[in-house]
Amino acid sequence: MRTRVGGMALATGLAVTAAWADLPRLEDGRRLAAGGGDLDVGTYSAPTVADWNNDGRKDLVVGMHEGTGKIALFLNQGADFAPEFNAYTYIESAGVDITTGSGG
């Protein structure tokens, strides 16, 4: 079936059904480690993944709430499928830690 919306034809029906035919399969979760223990960034943290240092590995960038509001950087020393993180460093600009304004 086709539906016209403002001059654009949208295909619906069979195409939508086919898109959901192969649902993703998720594996069991596992804890990430950093510095020899479980990676713990506290509550109300805001993690994201990015290749921060352009080495081809996914690093972890975390906006931290508890006490500091700073942004922590965990550089991945392993592979994307088996990440290995050391202790974090705070992200700085002009020698000053960047904060999110949500600490404390």
C-alpha positions as MATLAB code, in Angstrom:
seq = 'MRTRVGGMALATGLAVTAAWADLPRLEDGRRLAAGGGDLDVGTYSAPTVADWNNDGRKDLVVGMHEGTGKIALFLNQGADFAPEFNAYTYIESAGVDITTGSGG';
ca = [
       0.000    0.000    0.000;
       1.231    3.510   -0.765;
       0.229    6.642    1.092;
       0.743   10.116   -0.290;
       1.973   12.764    2.157;
       2.675   16.253    0.813;
       3.884   15.032   -2.558;
       5.915   12.087   -1.144;
       4.821    8.494   -1.544;
       5.401    6.318    1.524;
       5.425    2.526    1.247;
       3.781    0.770    4.192;
       2.551   -2.684    5.026;
       4.810   -5.460    3.735;
       7.988   -3.342    3.950;
       7.369   -2.593    7.634;
       6.704   -6.257    8.393;
       9.889   -7.312    6.590;
      11.961   -4.806    8.578;
      10.984   -6.556   11.840;
      11.410  -10.112   10.542;
      14.970  -10.460   11.892;
      15.047   -8.935   15.364;
      18.472   -8.338   16.923;
      19.748  -10.952   19.344;
      21.175   -9.528   22.542;
      23.776  -11.290   24.659;
      23.844  -11.355   28.442;
      25.235   -8.188   29.975;
      28.552   -8.049   31.771;
      30.233   -5.523   34.001;
      32.996   -3.343   32.637;
      36.224   -3.180   34.617;
      38.582   -0.261   35.128;
      41.767   -0.130   37.144;
      41.395   -3.718   38.386;
      37.814   -3.420   39.711;
      34.277   -2.870   38.487;
      33.850    0.385   36.606;
      31.720    2.595   38.875;
      30.757    6.115   37.838;
      28.153    6.708   40.523;
      24.519    7.574   40.129;
      22.968    9.924   37.584;
      25.957    9.525   35.278;
      25.685   10.128   31.534;
      27.918    7.710   29.598;
      28.615    7.771   25.884;
      31.022    5.939   23.615;
      33.423    7.708   21.247;
      36.850    7.180   19.738;
      38.259   10.063   21.788;
      41.912    9.790   20.761;
      41.443    8.536   17.178;
      43.157    5.186   17.796;
      40.293    3.156   16.295;
      39.023    1.911   19.694;
      35.823    2.969   21.406;
      36.534    4.935   24.575;
      34.083    5.772   27.356;
      33.205    9.404   28.128;
      31.073    9.885   31.244;
      29.425   12.995   32.636;
      29.587   12.428   36.405;
      27.081   13.894   38.830;
      28.147   12.857   42.307;
      30.124   15.646   43.917;
      31.993   16.996   40.903;
      29.912   17.374   37.758;
      33.141   16.667   35.870;
      33.529   14.636   32.687;
      35.587   11.454   33.040;
      37.464    9.809   30.187;
      38.233    6.078   30.201;
      40.594    5.232   27.326;
      40.102    1.743   25.883;
      43.357   -0.225   25.948;
      41.725   -3.397   24.581;
      39.547   -4.080   21.564;
      35.988   -2.954   20.886;
      34.678   -6.494   21.461;
      36.731   -6.845   24.689;
      37.360   -3.349   26.083;
      39.975   -2.779   28.796;
      39.867    0.461   30.737;
      42.376    1.878   33.207;
      41.645    4.577   35.749;
      39.940    7.640   34.317;
      41.192   11.171   33.812;
      39.047   14.287   33.779;
      38.615   16.091   30.478;
      40.188   19.551   30.556;
      40.136   22.743   28.547;
      43.050   25.174   28.931;
      44.247   23.181   31.951;
      40.917   23.392   33.815;
      38.553   20.443   34.357;
      35.367   20.789   32.328;
      32.214   20.512   34.453;
      28.599   19.904   33.520;
      27.271   22.220   36.209;
      25.380   19.353   37.842;
      27.778   18.289   40.591;
      27.315   18.492   44.305;
];
